[in-house]
Amino acid sequence: MKEEADFKNIIRLDSEINQIQDYDLLLERILFEARKVVNADAGSIYITVPTEPDEEGLEKLSIKYSQNDTIQKNLPSGQKMIYSIFSVPINEKSISGYCALKKTLINIPDMYNIPSEATYSFNSSFDVITGYKTVSSLTIPLVATDKRLMGVIQVLNSKDNSGSIVPFTSDDELLLTHFATNASMVLQRAYITRAMILRMIKMSELRDPKETGTHVNRVAGYAVEIYDRWAYHHKVSVEERDKYRDTLKISSMLHDVGKVAISDSILKKPSRFTPEEYQIMQNHTVYGASLFHDESSPVDVLAKEIALTHHENWDGTGYPGWIDPNTGAVEKADENGKPLGKKGEEIPLGGRIVAIADVYDALCSRRVYKEPWNENDVLMELRKLAGSKFDPELIEIFFEILPNIKQTQNSYPEEAE
């Protein structure tokens, strides 16, 4: 009966993860569900690094998410665990590297008693730092249908019904293998979707050097972190939260796609705009929103909102204001016939969130006309603009989750010039 229940659960999970569109959020969910399937207390998920091999000629795995129920329970409610961002070579020296190299499952009952003939070893530094003892582990590769390695899942410390740590069983191996096979297919689809979006961003980058893949990944990452804490404070259901954050992650990456319609003489100008040039530049919001006019999916709806409103200000002084992006018609005007700016909660939540994420990343980044700001100056500027440019509640949330913001920033470092 237990085996039947386990496989019914696997079938349910297959259906649920198929509904997730964003690559990063799918990785996070895959790790969570993989741990749940085999009752693992902790775990990590790695992806193959899409860069050149390192100086030793070895490809690498990069950690994307790490989860630990024991450590999480000791954190304040709503706070996420912070973990180190690092890479490991795909070779025989580490457990995850060996698993990736051989594309084979590794089940270790006791990490502190690995057989002497094994080529890999256990790095206990995390245990030393945190006081958490890793005992059992199960590591399995994520392999695409074309046999390409996509990553590795490593789950730790299986627990029995009494909460004691036990080795992973042969049944656990079977369940996780089945789950990993299906998860790899879904992950491959999400990877293709992400690649298509990044190609669109690359097209924008050819026009606007500021619109890089790392920039949009950081903005999208910040946006999801801000939303997660907002949803926690507003007691949004887990189901609603997961759907919105998935759509938000993709939509926020497309916030500036309308810049493809702006002239190079303005877009690539290495100095500040004249008032006339700035007026033209503002139209990128309307152009971007118009690309999603058919609204055939939740991503279209939210991408349109964010593209249109991420430069609106909380006090109504932003742009483009009350204008229909499909027709260009002014919906609300001042005495001179110019569109009134949207203000307060007239600005959709996604637009208010991305406004903060976009400005924070722009101030922290080098531009052709400026050096990156000092971190303290950036944070002071955000504080100063709360209630005028930015939603004051979201600014408070931003500072609550600043460690998570910094972790996202470290996950997508600026590309070398």
Secondary structure, DSSP 8 states (H G I E B T S, - for coil): -HHHHHHHHHHHHHHHHTT---HHHHHHHHHHHHHHHTTEEEEEEEEE--S---TTS--EEEEEEEEEHHHHHTS-TT--------EEESSSSBHHHHHHHHT--EEES-TTS--TT-S-B--THHHHHH------EEEEEEE-TTS-EEEEEEEEEEE-TTS-EE---HHHHHHHHHHHHHHHHHHHHHHHHHHHHHHHHHHHHHH-TT--HHHHHHHHHHHHHHHHHHHHHTT--HHHHHHHHHHHHHHHHTTTGGGGGS-HHHHT-SS---HHHHHHHTTHHHHHHHTTTT--SHHHHHHHHHHHHTT--TTS--SS-SB-TTT--BSSB-TTS-B----GGGS-HHHHHHHHHHHHHHHHS-BTTB----HHHHHHHHHHHBTTTB-HHHHHHHHHTHHHHHHHHHHS-----
